[in-house]
């Protein structure tokens, strides 16, 4: 994400910073989640249940925080960004 240029729209550099930070946070979150999953104690059913409950709560909290990072985008007018997204070939595949 860092290597991409800021979109050529009003507040483009600020929008780019939000995406760059949020995607960096996502990579960190994913790495931490994988690491935590690998550490789950599976020595007994009771341990697995306890560990999975804790792990699940941690993942939910982390994704909530990540969502809040993207909420920062609400500060900016997305009209031009939406138009770019709809007209750029490199974005077409993402639109589904």
Buried (B, 14 or more C-beta within 10 A) or exposed (E): EEEEEBBEBEBBEEBBEBBBBBBEBBEEBEEEBEEBEEEBEEEEEEEBEEBEEEBEEEBEEBEEEBEEBBEBBEEBEBEBBEEBBEEEEEEEEEEE
